[in-house]
Amino acid sequence: MNFEALPADEFLEEAQELLQEIEESLLLLEEDPVDQNVIQRLFRSAHTLKGGAAMVGLSDLANYAHEFEAILSQLRSGTLTSTPEIVSVLLKGKDNLSALLNPIVGNSTSSSTHSTNENQSTDQLTDIPSQQEFQKSDSKQDSPRIQKDVYLLHLHFDQNFLEQGQEPLLLFRQLEEFGETTVIVHTSLIPPWTEFDPQKLYLWWSIKLVTEKEAEEIDELLEFYRGKESELLIEKVETPAEEEKEVQEAHQNMLQQISAGESVDPLTFAESTKTEDEGPQEAVEIPKVSQTIRVPVSRLDRLQNLVSETVIRQARLLSLNEAIQATDDQLGEQFLQFVEDNEQAVRELQDQIQQVRMVPVGTIFSPMKRVVREFATRHQKQIKLEIYGAETELDKTITEQIQGPLMHLLRNAMDHGLEAPEQRREIGKNPIGTITLQASHQAGFVVVEVKDDGRGLDPDKILAAGRRLGIVAEDHHPSEQEVLQLIFQPGFTTTREVTDVSGRGVGMDAVKKDIEALLGNIEISSQLGHGTTMKLKLPLSLAIIEGMLVRVGIETFVLPLLLVTETLRPLPKQLKRFKNRGELIDIRGQYLPLVRLHQHLNIENAIEQPEEGLIIVVQQGSQNYCLLVDNIEDQLPVVIKSLEEHFVHIPGIAGATILGDGSVCFILDVAAILN
């Protein structure tokens, strides 16, 4: 087994998270330059990145992270004051760290959503504290000398420490950077040569550390070296000036005992340095075992596939039970009890794997702060991004696939939605435009909203553009909501000006297709002069969905249940026909378009009269539609199987599933049928 691969893989994954945390913290620091909590978090992230890079042998990354950390140290001590210019340079430094990491991770471009100049010299960071470039804080010029503290470290590592690819000497070198160290090696655990294993670590150490660092920083350094059986203790030694001589004498006595071959407990030494007036102080033991583990997404995908196959087999068990009951009632009853118990366990397993795959949508919200900052700087706009509901969880696969559509909506809001500051002042608005990203759970969906307080959409202008492009007939007078839906038409644009952000008439149709491919909806609302809201309704998961089994003629299809709002058998008087609007069903005074599935799918021998079949009301976007089917056969969980690799794309078919009898059943693509 390659013991070095595992720590390196874990570091690469953690490094990407640390870089994202650094970027988020820098943007927060720009909002509040004196927030010490943000500065401390920045320093910890950079320090953790540096230590991890050194531990896995990435010297270039470790050295650059060290330079980055040095600047943050000046911010923390107050010898350097945060300004927007410093934040900008530090953001470029973060980009350079990403550029050093990306070739190792395998990314061809930066993981962030902005461009990175990979040829930029990493020496630029060393120029940041230059007094000629930035003004130091006057209030900190005469700050007093920083007090140094004394700590005793007791480092007793797991005997498998070396086999895990770890190296104690790396820790000792890093501690030397913290301050003055005195290292004592303990050999009492070395076994006889007949039992000696050269791959085991039998030595343990006691270290006296005199440093300006806080105990929390030392603890963070030790975080990289914790093992399951490691015992790592840190104790701060209180040493008033008048007792320094006693402490030195006690330390010398400890050294003499070690030289004589005696084993000395470092806690005994700590007790000897306390005054009689001090009460007993207990050493704080570092937690040995973490309560979380990192799991590659590929393993979760494999586990999800196994759960999906289990769901299919459960459906086959139900089908088999019918055959058994037809043969033997008593055996059938016993088998049915087993099947029902197994179904409950499968449901629980399905729910648990879905929970494991959930990630907060904040993972895609946070990087957009940087996008907004750079756009505002480049286009001389003042923009504030507000984020709510970042903790709302969504399946990782869906989260990754909505990042592109969300980015397009955000860019449209910045470019088309928000006015320039001087224009906002003229109409009595705050010169700072606001864009809101918000996520929440609503009725089995995750709803993500992109809202701006800009100029809003002009229905008259959109309708005129629709007529000019030939999308809307001259004699047709659509409703305002229908007019707003025109922006999702391919090639639609109301502007003749092409910018580096938008204006080419592409994108919004792709956004709609991407969302509908996820079995989601996109709704739009706008008020002229007050702003626009785009609302995305997304399912929690796509691997296994609840489906409605419907029959159309001789064919059977699965209809995603999350799109269904109600079902009914209409009366003949509910069917209406209007010029330019086709067939409509009157449901409690609301006229909904009728869609005959058998016509769209070219199926023969299907029911023609709505009153003889069933109407299923589905929601697509902000509009409801009526689907005509012959009958509803069942409701069941279905596993979505993609057809892209094996079949030519069939309009109206989103995928397939396997039923309990082993037959293949197609899943309807409602969005494609309605469009």
LUMTOR-590284 format. One record per residue (C-alpha): x, y, z. Coordinates in steps of 0.25 Angstrom, whole numbers, padded with zeros to 4 digits, always signed. Each point is the difference from the previous one (the first is absolute). Layout:
<pamars>
XYZ/...
</pamars>
This chain:
<pamars>
+0000+0000+0000/+0005+0014-0003/-0001+0007+0013/+0004+0014-0006/-0011+0001-0010/-0011+0001+0011/+0005+0012+0007/+0003+0007-0013/-0014-0003-0005/-0006+0005+0013/+0009+0013-0001/-0004+0003-0014/-0014+0000+0003/+0001+0008+0013/+0009+0010-0007/-0011+0003-0010/-0009+0003+0012/+0010+0008+0007/+0002+0009-0013/-0015+0002-0001/+0000+0004+0015/+0012+0010-0002/-0008+0006-0012/-0013+0002+0008/+0008+0005+0012/+0007+0011-0009/-0013+0005-0005/-0006+0001+0014/+0013+0007+0004/-0003+0010-0011/-0013+0003+0007/+0005+0001+0014/+0016+0003+0000/+0001-0001+0015/-0008-0013+0002/+0011-0008+0008/-0009-0013-0001/+0001+0001-0015/+0015+0003+0001/+0003-0012+0009/-0008-0009-0009/+0008+0005-0012/+0013-0003+0008/-0004-0014+0004/-0005-0004-0014/+0014+0005-0006/+0008-0007+0011/-0008-0013-0001/+0002+0001-0015/+0015+0002+0002/+0002-0011+0010/-0008-0010-0009/+0008+0003-0012/+0013-0001+0007/-0004-0014+0006/-0003-0006-0014/+0012+0006-0006/-0006+0011-0008/+0012+0010+0002/-0004+0011-0010/-0014+0001+0006/+0005-0001+0014/+0010+0012-0002/-0010+0008-0007/-0011-0002+0011/+0011+0004+0010/+0002+0013-0007/-0015+0002-0001/-0001-0004+0015/+0010+0011+0003/-0008+0011-0005/-0012-0005+0008/+0009+0000+0012/+0002+0015-0002/-0015+0002-0001/-0002-0008+0012/+0011+0008+0008/-0005+0013-0005/+0013+0004-0007/-0008+0000-0013/-0014+0006-0001/-0010-0007-0010/-0004+0008-0012/-0008-0003-0013/+0014+0000-0007/+0006-0010+0010/-0012-0009-0002/+0001+0001-0015/+0015-0005+0001/-0003-0011+0010/-0011-0005-0009/+0010-0001-0012/+0009-0007+0010/-0011-0010+0003/-0002-0002-0015/+0015-0003-0001/-0001-0010+0011/-0012-0006-0008/+0009+0000-0013/+0011-0008+0008/-0010-0010+0005/-0009-0002-0013/+0011-0008-0008/+0001-0010+0011/-0015-0001+0002/-0002-0002-0015/-0008+0013-0003/+0004+0007-0012/-0006+0013+0005/-0001+0007+0013/-0011-0006+0009/-0005+0014+0003/-0010+0007-0010/+0010+0011-0004/+0013+0000-0009/+0013-0002+0006/+0013+0004-0006/+0009-0012+0003/+0012+0007-0006/+0000+0011+0011/+0012-0001+0009/-0002-0005+0014/+0010+0010+0005/-0011+0010-0001/-0005-0003+0014/+0013+0004+0006/-0002+0014-0004/-0013+0002+0007/+0005+0005+0013/+0009+0011-0006/-0003+0013+0007/+0002+0008-0014/-0012-0008-0005/-0009-0001+0012/-0001+0009+0012/+0001-0007+0013/-0009+0002+0012/+0004+0012+0008/-0006-0005+0012/+0009-0013+0000/+0013+0007-0002/+0004+0000+0014/-0006-0013+0004/+0007-0007+0012/+0009-0012-0002/-0009-0013-0001/+0001-0009+0013/+0005-0014-0003/-0006-0012+0007/+0006-0013+0004/-0008-0013-0004/+0003-0015+0003/-0003-0010-0011/-0002-0015+0003/+0001-0007-0014/-0003-0015+0001/-0004-0004-0014/-0007-0012-0006/+0010-0011-0002/-0005-0001-0014/+0003+0014-0002/+0012-0002-0010/-0008-0011-0008/-0011+0011-0002/+0010+0009-0008/+0002+0009+0012/+0014+0006+0004/+0002+0006+0014/+0012+0008-0004/-0009+0008-0009/-0008+0004+0013/+0013+0004+0007/+0004+0009-0011/-0013+0007+0000/+0001+0002+0015/+0013+0006-0002/-0006+0011-0008/-0010+0003+0011/+0011+0003+0010/+0012-0006+0009/-0002-0015+0002/+0007-0010+0009/-0003-0014-0004/+0002-0012+0009/-0001-0014-0006/-0006-0012+0008/+0005-0014-0003/-0007-0008+0011/-0010-0006-0010/+0011-0007-0009/-0002-0015+0001/+0011-0010+0000/+0007-0002-0014/-0008-0014-0002/-0013+0008+0001/+0005+0012-0007/-0008+0004-0013/+0007+0011-0008/-0013+0005-0006/-0005+0003+0014/+0002+0013+0008/+0004-0002+0014/+0006+0013+0003/-0008+0011+0007/+0004+0015+0003/-0002+0011+0010/+0003+0014-0005/+0001+0013+0007/-0005+0011-0010/+0003+0015+0003/-0009+0008-0010/-0009+0012-0003/-0010-0010-0006/-0013-0003+0007/-0004-0014+0005/-0011-0001-0011/+0011+0002-0011/+0008-0011+0006/-0012-0009+0001/-0003+0003-0015/+0014-0005-0004/-0001-0013+0008/-0014-0002-0007/+0008-0006-0012/+0008-0010+0008/-0012-0006+0008/-0002-0015-0001/-0010-0009+0006/+0009-0005+0011/+0008+0013+0002/+0001+0008+0013/+0003+0014-0002/+0000+0010+0012/+0003+0015+0000/+0001+0007+0013/+0003+0015+0002/+0011+0002+0011/-0003+0013+0008/+0014+0006+0003/+0000+0013+0007/+0013+0008-0001/+0005-0003+0014/-0002-0015-0002/+0008-0001-0013/+0012-0005+0007/-0008-0011+0007/-0006-0005-0013/+0014-0001-0007/+0005-0008+0012/-0012-0009-0001/+0003-0002-0014/+0014-0003+0002/-0003-0010+0010/-0010-0007-0010/+0012+0000-0010/+0009-0007+0010/-0011-0011+0003/-0001-0003-0015/+0015-0001-0002/+0000-0010+0012/-0010-0008-0007/-0012+0003+0008/-0013+0002-0006/-0006+0014+0004/-0015+0003-0002/-0001+0014-0006/-0012+0003+0009/+0009-0002+0012/+0009+0011-0005/-0011+0009-0002/-0005-0002+0014/+0014+0004+0005/-0001+0014-0007/-0013+0004+0007/+0000+0009+0013/-0006-0005+0013/-0011+0010-0002/-0005-0006-0013/-0010-0011+0000/+0002-0013-0008/-0001+0002-0015/-0004-0012-0009/+0006-0002-0014/-0010+0000-0011/+0000-0012-0008/-0002+0001-0015/-0012-0008-0005/+0005-0013-0006/-0010-0003-0010/-0007+0009-0010/-0015-0002-0001/+0000+0003-0015/+0007-0007-0012/+0002+0004-0014/-0006-0009-0011/+0003+0001-0015/-0012+0003-0008/+0002-0012-0009/-0002-0009+0012/-0014+0007+0003/-0004-0001-0014/+0003-0015+0000/-0008-0001+0013/-0011+0008-0006/+0000-0010-0012/-0001-0012+0009/-0011+0006+0008/-0007+0003-0014/+0001-0015-0004/-0005-0004+0014/-0013+0009-0003/-0002-0007-0013/+0002-0014+0006/-0010+0004+0011/-0010+0003-0011/+0002-0014-0006/-0002-0006+0013/-0014+0007+0001/-0003-0006-0014/+0005-0014+0004/-0009+0001+0013/-0012+0000-0009/+0004-0012-0007/+0002-0008+0013/-0013+0005+0006/-0007-0006-0012/+0006-0013+0002/+0001-0001+0016/-0008+0010+0008/+0007-0004+0013/+0014+0001-0006/-0004+0012-0007/-0004+0007+0013/+0013-0003+0006/+0008+0005-0012/-0008+0012+0000/+0004+0003+0014/+0014-0001-0003/-0001+0009-0013/-0007+0011+0008/+0011-0001+0011/+0011+0000-0010/-0007+0012-0007/+0001+0008+0013/+0015-0003+0001/+0002+0004-0015/-0008+0013+0002/+0009+0003+0012/+0013-0003-0007/-0005+0009-0012/-0002+0011+0010/+0013-0001+0007/+0008-0001-0013/-0007+0012-0005/+0003+0008+0013/+0015-0004-0002/+0000+0006-0014/-0006+0013+0005/+0009+0013-0001/-0003+0014+0004/-0003+0009-0012/+0009+0010+0007/+0011-0008-0007/-0004+0007-0013/-0005+0013+0006/+0013+0004+0006/+0009+0000-0012/-0010+0010-0006/+0004+0011+0009/+0013+0001-0007/-0007+0000-0014/-0008+0012+0005/+0012+0007+0006/+0008-0001-0013/-0012+0004-0009/-0003+0012+0008/+0014+0005+0000/+0001-0002-0015/-0013+0006-0004/+0000+0012+0010/-0012-0006+0007/-0003+0000+0015/-0006-0014+0003/-0003-0007+0013/-0003-0015+0000/-0009-0005+0011/+0000-0015+0003/-0011-0007+0008/-0003-0015+0003/+0014-0004-0004/-0001-0012+0010/-0012-0006-0009/+0004-0013-0005/-0001-0006-0014/+0006-0013-0006/+0014+0002-0004/-0003-0003-0015/-0011+0010-0001/+0009+0010+0007/+0011-0001-0010/-0010+0000-0012/-0007+0013+0004/+0013+0008+0002/+0001+0004-0015/-0015+0005+0000/+0002+0007+0012/+0012+0007-0005/-0007+0005-0012/-0012+0005+0008/+0009+0008+0009/+0008+0006-0012/-0013+0004-0007/-0005+0007+0013/+0014+0007+0001/+0000+0004-0014/-0014+0002-0004/-0008+0001+0013/+0008+0010+0008/+0002+0015-0004/+0012+0008+0001/+0002+0007+0013/-0003+0014-0006/-0013-0005-0007/-0004-0006+0013/+0002+0013+0007/-0008+0008-0010/-0012-0009+0002/+0001+0000+0015/+0006-0013+0002/+0012-0004+0009/+0012+0001-0009/+0004-0014+0005/-0008-0011-0007/-0004-0012+0007/+0000-0014-0005/-0006-0011+0009/+0003-0015-0001/-0009-0008+0009/-0003-0015+0002/-0011-0007+0008/-0008-0013+0001/-0014+0001-0005/-0010-0012-0002/+0011-0010-0004/+0008+0009-0009/+0012+0009+0003/-0004+0014-0005/+0012+0009-0004/-0003+0014-0003/+0009+0011-0008/-0006+0014+0003/+0005+0014-0003/-0006+0014+0003/+0004+0005-0014/-0008+0005-0012/-0009-0012-0002/-0005-0006-0013/-0009+0009-0009/-0011-0009-0006/-0002+0010-0011/+0014-0001-0005/+0001-0015+0001/-0013-0001-0008/+0005+0009-0011/+0013-0008+0000/-0008-0013-0001/-0008+0006-0012/+0013+0005-0007/+0006-0014+0001/-0012-0007-0005/-0003-0007+0013/-0014+0007+0003/-0010+0002-0011/-0005+0014-0002/-0014-0004+0003/+0003-0007+0012/-0001+0007+0014/+0006-0009+0011/-0001+0002+0015/+0011+0007+0007/+0005-0013+0006/+0000-0006-0014/+0008+0012-0005/+0011-0001+0011/+0001-0015-0004/+0005+0005-0014/+0014+0003+0006/+0002-0016+0001/-0002-0001-0015/+0013-0004-0008/+0007+0012-0005/-0009+0010+0007/+0006+0014+0004/-0005+0014+0002/+0013+0006-0002/+0009+0002-0013/+0012+0003+0009/+0009-0012+0002/+0009+0001+0013/+0010-0009+0006/-0011-0005+0009/-0013-0001-0008/-0008+0005-0011/+0003-0011-0010/-0014-0006+0001/+0005-0013+0005/-0001-0006+0015/-0014+0002+0005/-0005-0011-0008/+0012-0009+0004/-0003+0004+0015/-0014-0005-0002/+0004-0013-0007/+0010-0003+0011/-0010+0002+0011/-0011-0008-0007/+0010-0011-0002/+0001-0001+0015/-0015-0002+0001/-0001+0014+0005/-0007+0013-0004/+0004+0015-0002/-0010+0011+0003/+0002+0015-0002/-0007+0012+0006/+0004+0014-0003/-0005+0014+0004/+0005+0011-0010/+0009+0010+0008/+0001-0009+0012/+0007-0013-0004/-0001-0014-0005/-0001-0014+0008/+0004-0013-0007/-0005-0012+0009/+0006-0014-0003/-0008-0012+0006/+0009-0012+0001/-0002-0014+0005/+0008-0005+0012/+0006-0011-0008/+0000-0006-0014/+0005-0015+0002/-0014-0005+0005/-0013+0007-0001/-0014-0002+0003/-0007-0003-0013/-0015-0002-0005/-0002-0011-0009/-0010+0004-0011/-0005-0007-0012/-0002+0006-0014/-0006-0009-0010/+0008-0013+0001/+0012+0007+0005/+0004+0002+0015/+0008+0012+0005/+0006+0006+0013/-0004+0014+0003/+0009+0007+0011/-0010+0002+0011/+0007+0013+0005/-0006+0007-0012/-0014-0005+0003/-0010+0010+0007/-0013-0008-0001/-0008-0010-0009/-0014+0000-0004/-0010-0006-0010/-0006+0012-0007/-0015+0002-0004/-0003+0003-0014/-0004+0015+0003/+0014+0002+0006/+0007-0001-0014/+0001+0013-0007/+0005+0005-0013/+0005+0014-0003/+0006+0007-0012/+0015+0000+0000/+0001-0007+0013/-0005-0014-0004/-0007-0010+0010/-0001+0004+0014/-0005-0007+0013/-0009+0009+0009/+0005-0004+0015/-0007+0009+0010/+0000+0012-0009/+0014-0002-0005/+0002-0004-0014/+0012-0009-0002/+0006-0005-0014/-0004-0014-0003/+0012-0009-0005/-0004-0013-0007/+0012-0009+0003/-0004-0010-0010/+0001+0010-0011/+0014+0005+0004/+0005-0014+0001/-0007-0006-0012/-0007-0011+0008/-0012-0007-0006/-0013-0005+0006/+0000+0010+0012/-0012+0007+0006/-0004+0012-0008/-0010+0006+0009/+0005+0007+0013/-0013-0004+0008/+0003-0015-0003/+0015+0001+0004/+0007+0007+0011/+0006+0014+0001/+0013+0002+0008/+0003+0014+0003/+0015+0003+0000/+0008+0013+0003/+0011+0005-0010/+0006+0013+0004/-0011+0009+0004/-0011-0006-0009/-0008-0013+0003/-0004-0009-0011/-0010-0012-0002/+0006-0013-0005/-0011-0010-0006/+0003-0015+0004/-0008-0013-0001/+0002-0004+0015/+0009+0001+0012/+0006-0014+0003/+0009+0002+0012/+0009+0009+0008/+0014-0005+0004/+0014+0004+0002/+0008-0001-0014/+0015+0000-0003/+0003+0009-0011/+0009-0006-0011/+0006+0008-0011/-0002-0003-0014/+0011+0009-0006/+0010-0010-0002/-0008-0011-0006/-0011+0007-0008/-0003+0012-0009/-0007+0011+0008/-0015-0001-0001/-0008+0013+0002/-0009-0001+0012/+0008-0012+0007/+0010+0004+0011/+0005-0014+0004/-0005-0014+0004/-0002-0009+0012/-0002-0015+0002/-0013-0004+0006/-0003-0012+0010/-0003-0009-0011/+0014+0003-0007/-0006+0008-0011/+0006+0013-0004/-0009+0013+0001/+0003+0013-0006/+0000+0013+0009/-0008+0012-0006/+0008+0013-0003/-0012+0009+0004/+0008+0013-0003/+0004-0005-0014/-0015-0004-0003/-0006+0013+0004/+0011+0009-0007/
</pamars>
